[in-house]
């Protein structure tokens, strides 16, 4: 995994285990992908339950 995390690098494995266990209710979460050149739109979209991910260019 790559990206910015709010926890230490060693916490990643624990976070992944927690999420894959199904313990947290992720139903309210909404995600949307944005191309890299739409970073301003991604930042505007992001909120408490609205996640934004930048995707790399292809080709």
N, C-alpha and C positions, 0 to 999 in steps of 0.2 A: 504494500500500500504506500501511496505517496500523497503528500499534501500537508496541510497545516493541522496540527492537533493541539488541543488545549491541555493535554495531559502529557506526562513524560513518555518517552519512547517505550519504556518497559511496560507501561500501562496498556499499550495497544492490544497485546494478546488477551489480557483480561477483558477489555472492552469487546473484542470480537467474540470471545466465549460467552459473555453476557448476552450479546445480541443474538447469537445463533441459538442460545438456549430458549429464546422466546419469552424470557422473563419480562422485559419492558414492553409496554403496549406502544407499537409504532404506528398504529392506525391514524393518529392525527397528523403524522409527518407527510409532507408533500415534497417531492423532489422534481427538479427540472434541470435539464442540461442546456448549456449555452456555448456557442462557439467562442474561441478565445478572443476574437475581435469584438465581442458583445459584452465585455467585462462590466461596463457601466449598467447595462440591462440586468446582468446577474446580481450586481450589488443592490440595485433598486428592488429586485424581486425578493431577495433573501429576507427572512424574518424569523420570528420565533418557531413557526412550524413550516415555513417555506424555505427549503434548502435549495441552494444553487450550486451547480458543478460546472466548471469550465472544461471543455473537451479540447484535446489537441487537434491541430489541423491534420487532415488526411491527404495523402498523395504526395 
